[in-house]
Amino acid sequence: MPRYEYRCRTCGDTFELSRPMAESSAPATCPSGHDDTVKLLSTVAVGGSVSAPAPQASGGGGGGGCCGGGCCG
């Protein structure tokens, strides 16, 4: 179930709620009981790194990669 982050406009607390996507825009009450809250936009961080080689232009009209003669010798 997705987690959504909210901030209370009354006390300034930031809190998270797990709720179905269908309820993502439903009002949320802060842990202190205030109703004046706003849903925050979150960025998604994905761990790890992927290093892909840069595409190489193949000469002679080949298809690229091994089929174009780039790594077959």
Secondary structure by P-SEA (a helix, b strand, c coil): cbbbbbbbccccccbbbbbccccccccccccccccbbbbbbbbbbbcbbbbbccbbbbccccccccccccccc
